[in-house]
């Protein structure tokens, strides 16, 4: 897996001084497909009207420098891993009811055997407006669906080698990370990297709303989940690096696919960090979600091609999402980080 190390200037990022007359340059260092994320201190958490309760309170965090994948892990990269190791993803294994029911309310009836087979969730647009809390209106449990057949058994990744791999569970991402000698980012590392040094920015590109001005990312533009005007040209995933990078040289830190972090999700975790300066937080020891109290969940960040301000706004740098670590969906992928050498 080793490559010759290439270090070059990807772009020169300009930051204006208070009088907008002085400019400084930031050198973006790329090594083996990763960019160097410098040490930084920032206010982590919600900073806009769209912010949800689990994004508060804002709290000061210091993150030490690290390397981060410039793009999301692609189908081609994940395929090399599978071919080298014979790894079978979570979506390709039939669910074990005895394990599943441990994280469900007591007395939950066992589903039909037809549902307990290797499968994953795929997106299907509705014919018109629906209740945006009724997720089963657009998510369909599709057998024989996985990273290599992302839209169902008749689909493939042929011609999409440079798209982000999807239907990836947290466990799948961990297995790949171990194989390549990297790790998943912490939630704090991910947010600092997404901000790109813009400590007050709402999005990786700044404060301009996602649907204003030039196209900035792969998201749902139109009326979700039934009308997408394809302003960004993509209905599902886009090839990685299809849009401009943020000031740290990272692509797709908003939209395209949700990205796993290493942390457990706890709804009230930020309250435990208030009024402290925390250095390299690793997340809570256990998972807690008052809306799903029996379910253990990991943090996801960045939004996806399905995010829309009407119900999600997940492409904000502070936006938090969560899912059980054995879940993979059509809009779930990952990128990795590596500690300083």
Backbone torsions as a table, in degrees:
resi	resn	phi	psi	omega
1	UNK	NA	-7.1	-176.6
2	UNK	-71.1	149.1	177.3
3	UNK	-135.0	161.6	172.7
4	UNK	-67.1	133.5	-177.9
5	UNK	-75.3	126.9	179.3
6	UNK	-118.9	123.9	178.5
7	UNK	-119.3	123.6	-179.5
8	UNK	-152.6	168.9	176.4
9	UNK	-86.6	115.8	178.8
10	UNK	-77.1	-43.7	179.5
11	UNK	-164.4	162.2	176.9
12	UNK	-106.9	122.0	-177.2
13	UNK	-100.5	129.0	-177.4
14	UNK	-103.5	130.4	173.2
15	UNK	-116.7	125.3	-179.2
16	UNK	-80.9	143.0	172.9
17	UNK	-77.2	-180.0	-176.3
18	UNK	-58.5	-36.5	179.4
19	UNK	-94.2	6.7	178.4
20	UNK	55.0	31.6	179.1
21	UNK	-116.1	-13.2	-178.7
22	UNK	-112.8	138.0	179.1
23	UNK	-125.4	145.2	173.3
24	UNK	-124.3	159.8	-178.0
25	UNK	-112.8	139.4	173.9
26	UNK	-112.1	124.7	178.4
27	UNK	-86.8	127.1	177.1
28	UNK	-99.7	118.0	-176.3
29	UNK	-101.6	123.4	-179.4
30	UNK	-113.9	130.4	179.2
31	UNK	-139.2	117.5	177.9
32	UNK	51.7	45.4	176.6
33	UNK	78.0	8.0	179.1
34	UNK	-119.0	151.7	176.2
35	UNK	-114.3	149.6	179.5
36	UNK	-81.5	124.3	176.7
37	UNK	-103.2	114.6	-173.9
38	UNK	-72.5	159.9	173.3
39	UNK	-57.4	141.8	-179.9
40	UNK	-158.5	158.1	174.6
41	UNK	-119.6	132.8	-178.0
42	UNK	-151.9	165.3	174.6
43	UNK	-88.1	108.5	-177.7
44	UNK	-86.5	135.0	175.6
45	UNK	124.6	-176.6	-172.8
46	UNK	-59.5	137.4	-179.1
47	UNK	-146.3	30.9	179.0
48	UNK	-155.1	170.7	-179.2
49	UNK	-64.7	-25.0	-178.8
50	UNK	-80.7	-8.7	-175.4
51	UNK	-61.7	143.2	-179.9
52	UNK	-100.7	170.2	-173.1
53	UNK	-61.4	-32.9	-177.9
54	UNK	-76.4	-0.4	176.0
55	UNK	-95.4	2.2	-177.9
56	UNK	-119.9	157.3	-3.1
57	UNK	-81.8	157.9	170.7
58	UNK	-61.9	146.8	-177.2
59	UNK	-151.5	145.1	-177.9
60	UNK	-72.8	133.9	-179.2
61	UNK	-134.5	138.1	170.6
62	UNK	-108.7	131.7	176.6
63	UNK	-119.9	125.0	177.1
64	UNK	-74.6	154.6	-176.6
65	UNK	-59.5	148.4	-179.3
66	UNK	-158.9	167.5	174.7
67	UNK	-95.7	143.9	179.3
68	UNK	-137.2	140.9	175.9
69	UNK	-54.9	132.2	-178.5
70	UNK	-68.4	-28.1	179.0
71	UNK	-131.5	169.7	171.6
72	UNK	-66.9	151.5	178.0
73	UNK	-62.9	132.5	-173.7
74	UNK	-95.0	168.3	174.9
75	UNK	-58.4	-42.2	-178.8
76	UNK	-62.7	-41.8	180.0
77	UNK	-67.5	-42.7	-179.1
78	UNK	-68.6	-34.1	178.4
79	UNK	-62.0	-39.9	177.1
80	UNK	-59.8	-41.0	178.3
81	UNK	-61.9	-48.0	-178.7
82	UNK	-64.1	-42.7	-179.7
83	UNK	-66.1	-33.0	-178.1
84	UNK	-79.8	-28.8	-171.8
85	UNK	-116.2	-18.8	-174.5
86	UNK	75.4	16.9	-176.3
87	UNK	-60.9	140.0	176.5
88	UNK	-114.3	124.2	-176.6
89	UNK	-75.1	163.3	-179.5
90	UNK	-56.3	-41.0	-177.5
91	UNK	-65.2	-18.5	-178.6
92	UNK	-93.3	4.7	-178.5
93	UNK	-117.5	133.3	179.5
94	UNK	-63.1	135.4	-180.0
95	UNK	-61.9	146.5	177.4
96	UNK	-100.6	109.5	-176.2
97	UNK	-59.6	-36.0	-179.4
98	UNK	-62.8	-33.0	177.1
99	UNK	-80.3	-40.0	-177.6
100	UNK	-61.8	-43.9	-173.0
101	UNK	-68.5	-15.0	176.6
102	UNK	-65.6	-22.2	-177.7
103	UNK	-113.4	22.8	176.8
104	UNK	-119.8	157.5	177.5
105	UNK	-56.5	142.7	179.0
106	UNK	-54.9	138.6	178.8
107	UNK	89.0	-0.6	178.1
108	UNK	-60.9	124.2	-177.7
109	UNK	-68.3	149.4	177.5
110	UNK	-69.4	132.5	178.8
111	UNK	-71.2	167.1	178.7
112	UNK	-60.7	147.4	179.9
113	UNK	-57.3	-27.9	-179.7
114	UNK	-64.5	-20.9	178.3
115	UNK	-89.9	-18.9	-178.8
116	UNK	-92.4	61.4	177.1
117	UNK	-137.0	164.2	-179.5
118	UNK	-58.2	123.3	-174.9
119	UNK	-167.9	175.0	174.5
120	UNK	-154.8	172.8	-177.7
121	UNK	-92.8	131.0	177.4
122	UNK	-119.6	151.1	-179.3
123	UNK	-87.2	134.7	173.0
124	UNK	-132.1	120.6	179.4
125	UNK	-62.0	144.2	177.4
126	UNK	-84.6	168.9	-179.2
127	UNK	-83.2	-13.4	-179.3
128	UNK	-170.7	-171.2	-178.0
129	UNK	-59.1	143.0	177.4
130	UNK	-139.3	167.9	173.8
131	UNK	-64.5	120.6	-175.1
132	UNK	-74.5	-0.6	171.7
133	UNK	-95.2	-7.2	-179.5
134	UNK	-94.6	76.9	-174.6
135	UNK	-61.2	-26.7	-179.9
136	UNK	-71.5	-2.6	176.0
137	UNK	-71.9	-27.7	-178.2
138	UNK	-124.2	-10.6	175.4
139	UNK	-100.2	129.1	-178.2
140	UNK	-122.8	130.9	177.6
141	UNK	-76.8	109.0	-171.2
142	UNK	-115.2	111.9	176.9
143	UNK	-60.2	156.1	178.4
144	UNK	54.8	40.8	176.0
145	UNK	-117.5	132.3	-179.3
146	UNK	-160.5	-170.0	-178.4
147	UNK	-58.1	-33.1	-177.5
148	UNK	-91.0	-10.6	174.1
149	UNK	-134.6	69.4	-166.7
150	UNK	-69.3	-18.7	178.7
151	UNK	-112.3	12.6	-179.4
152	UNK	122.1	177.5	-172.1
153	UNK	-62.2	-20.3	-179.7
154	UNK	-95.0	3.9	-179.0
155	UNK	-103.5	171.1	177.2
156	UNK	-155.1	176.1	177.5
157	UNK	-101.5	10.6	178.3
158	UNK	-60.5	128.7	-177.0
159	UNK	83.0	-2.8	-179.9
160	UNK	-122.1	31.7	-178.5
161	UNK	-60.5	-29.2	-177.5
162	UNK	-97.8	12.8	172.7
163	UNK	-87.5	156.4	177.0
164	UNK	-66.1	139.5	175.7
165	UNK	-68.3	140.3	-177.9
166	UNK	-129.7	-179.6	-172.8
167	UNK	60.2	37.3	-177.0
168	UNK	-104.7	122.9	175.6
169	UNK	-81.4	167.9	176.7
170	UNK	-60.8	-37.8	179.2
171	UNK	-65.6	-38.3	176.8
172	UNK	-62.5	-44.9	179.8
173	UNK	-62.3	-39.5	177.9
174	UNK	-63.2	-41.9	-179.4
175	UNK	-64.0	-43.6	178.4
176	UNK	-64.3	-42.5	-179.0
177	UNK	-59.2	-43.0	179.5
178	UNK	-62.7	-39.1	-178.1
179	UNK	-65.4	-38.9	-177.7
180	UNK	-93.4	0.3	177.7
181	UNK	75.3	33.2	178.1
182	UNK	-125.7	-165.3	177.9
183	UNK	-152.8	165.7	174.4
184	UNK	-74.5	147.3	178.2
185	UNK	-72.8	151.9	168.4
186	UNK	-72.2	164.2	178.9
187	UNK	-62.0	-38.4	179.3
188	UNK	-66.8	-43.3	177.0
189	UNK	-59.6	-43.1	-178.0
190	UNK	-62.4	-46.1	-177.7
191	UNK	-66.5	-41.6	178.0
192	UNK	-61.1	-43.1	179.7
193	UNK	-64.7	-42.0	-179.4
194	UNK	-63.8	-35.5	-179.7
195	UNK	-67.5	-25.0	176.3
196	UNK	61.0	30.2	-179.7
197	UNK	89.2	-10.4	178.3
198	UNK	-87.7	91.7	-169.7
199	UNK	-64.7	-25.1	-178.9
200	UNK	-105.0	2.3	-176.0
201	UNK	-67.6	144.3	177.3
202	UNK	-85.0	-34.9	-178.3
203	UNK	-122.6	166.9	177.8
204	UNK	-59.1	-24.2	-179.0
205	UNK	-96.9	-6.0	-178.5
206	UNK	132.1	-136.5	-174.7
207	UNK	-114.2	-6.8	-179.7
208	UNK	-68.8	132.5	-179.3
209	UNK	-56.3	151.7	-172.4
210	UNK	-60.2	-32.6	-176.4
211	UNK	-98.1	12.8	176.8
212	UNK	-103.3	147.9	177.0
213	UNK	66.6	-149.6	-177.3
214	UNK	-71.7	159.2	179.1
215	UNK	-66.4	131.7	-173.3
216	UNK	-114.1	-22.9	-174.9
217	UNK	-163.6	173.5	176.9
218	UNK	-91.9	103.1	179.7
219	UNK	-141.2	177.3	179.5
220	UNK	-86.5	114.8	179.2
221	UNK	-111.2	112.7	-176.0
222	UNK	138.8	-149.9	-178.6
223	UNK	-102.8	108.1	-178.1
224	UNK	-78.6	142.3	-0.4
225	UNK	-106.3	33.4	-173.5
226	UNK	-121.5	-18.3	-177.2
227	UNK	-135.8	114.7	178.5
228	UNK	-119.0	118.1	-176.4
229	UNK	-81.3	-1.1	173.2
230	UNK	56.9	35.2	177.1
231	UNK	-59.8	-30.6	178.7
232	UNK	-89.0	-1.2	175.6
233	UNK	80.4	-0.7	-175.7
234	UNK	-127.1	129.1	176.7
235	UNK	-86.0	-42.1	177.4
236	UNK	-106.9	-139.8	-179.2
237	UNK	-67.9	156.6	174.0
238	UNK	-112.2	153.6	172.6
239	UNK	-55.3	142.6	180.0
240	UNK	-59.2	148.9	178.7
241	UNK	65.6	30.5	177.1
242	UNK	-79.3	-16.8	-177.8
243	UNK	-124.4	168.7	-175.0
244	UNK	-64.2	145.4	178.7
245	UNK	-76.6	165.9	174.0
246	UNK	-81.9	176.8	-175.8
247	UNK	-60.0	-18.8	175.2
248	UNK	-86.3	-2.1	179.9
249	UNK	86.1	19.2	-179.6
250	UNK	-98.1	135.6	179.6
251	UNK	-99.0	148.1	171.0
252	UNK	59.1	35.6	173.5
253	UNK	-75.8	-4.3	170.5
254	UNK	-132.1	135.7	176.8
255	UNK	74.8	-170.9	-175.5
256	UNK	69.5	-83.2	176.1
257	UNK	-138.9	149.6	171.1
258	UNK	-63.6	146.9	-176.7
259	UNK	-122.5	129.9	179.7
260	UNK	-68.1	143.3	168.7
261	UNK	-114.4	169.0	-177.1
262	UNK	-78.1	-23.4	-170.3
263	UNK	-71.7	146.4	162.4
264	UNK	-67.9	150.4	176.3
265	UNK	-93.8	128.8	171.2
266	UNK	-132.1	125.0	-175.9
267	UNK	-55.7	-38.1	-174.3
268	UNK	-104.9	17.0	-174.0
269	UNK	-59.6	-40.2	-176.4
270	UNK	-64.4	-27.7	179.1
271	UNK	-65.6	-25.9	179.8
272	UNK	-78.1	-12.2	-177.5
273	UNK	-107.1	-1.9	-176.4
274	UNK	-60.6	140.7	176.5
275	UNK	63.3	24.9	173.9
276	UNK	-127.3	152.4	169.5
277	UNK	-99.7	108.2	-174.6
278	UNK	-98.6	136.6	179.9
279	UNK	-108.2	122.2	177.5
280	UNK	50.0	57.0	179.3
281	UNK	-61.5	142.1	-176.7
282	UNK	-106.9	3.4	-179.3
283	UNK	91.7	172.0	-178.5
284	UNK	-70.8	163.7	179.4
285	UNK	-75.5	-28.2	-178.3
286	UNK	-136.1	165.3	-180.0
287	UNK	-93.8	142.1	175.3
288	UNK	-150.5	125.9	176.6
289	UNK	-137.9	112.1	-177.7
290	UNK	-61.2	-21.6	-179.7
291	UNK	-84.6	-20.2	176.7
292	UNK	-140.9	69.9	-169.6
293	UNK	-64.5	-18.9	-178.2
294	UNK	-94.5	-9.2	-172.2
295	UNK	-99.0	128.3	174.3
296	UNK	-86.8	132.4	-173.1
297	UNK	-136.3	151.5	175.2
298	UNK	-108.8	156.4	-178.2
299	UNK	-77.0	143.1	172.1
300	UNK	-127.3	149.2	-177.4
301	UNK	-137.1	158.2	165.9
302	UNK	101.4	-13.6	-178.5
303	UNK	74.1	-176.4	-176.6
304	UNK	-151.6	-175.5	178.3
305	UNK	-66.3	-8.7	178.3
306	UNK	-98.8	-5.4	-175.3
307	UNK	-73.4	138.1	-178.4
308	UNK	-147.9	142.9	-177.1
309	UNK	-60.9	-19.6	-178.5
310	UNK	-65.8	-25.7	-176.7
311	UNK	-145.7	-11.1	-169.2
312	UNK	-130.1	-63.8	-176.9
313	UNK	53.0	36.8	-175.0
314	UNK	-74.9	-7.3	-179.2
315	UNK	-85.0	2.6	171.4
316	UNK	-68.9	146.6	-176.6
317	UNK	-65.6	-24.6	-178.8
318	UNK	-95.0	-6.7	-174.7
319	UNK	-65.7	133.9	-179.3
320	UNK	-114.6	139.3	172.8
321	UNK	-133.7	164.0	-177.8
322	UNK	-148.7	156.5	177.2
323	UNK	-161.7	157.6	178.2
324	UNK	-66.0	144.0	-174.0
325	UNK	-64.5	-13.5	178.3
326	UNK	-96.9	11.7	-177.8
327	UNK	-101.6	134.9	171.7
328	UNK	-132.4	139.4	-179.7
329	UNK	-131.0	174.9	-177.2
330	UNK	-68.0	-12.2	179.8
331	UNK	-122.1	27.5	-178.6
332	UNK	-118.5	122.4	177.5
333	UNK	-140.4	-148.0	-178.4
334	UNK	-172.2	163.8	166.5
335	UNK	-138.1	163.4	-172.6
336	UNK	-121.4	166.6	177.6
337	UNK	-130.0	169.9	179.2
338	UNK	-147.6	139.1	-179.6
339	UNK	-69.2	156.7	176.0
340	UNK	-60.6	141.8	-177.6
341	UNK	-80.4	NA	NA
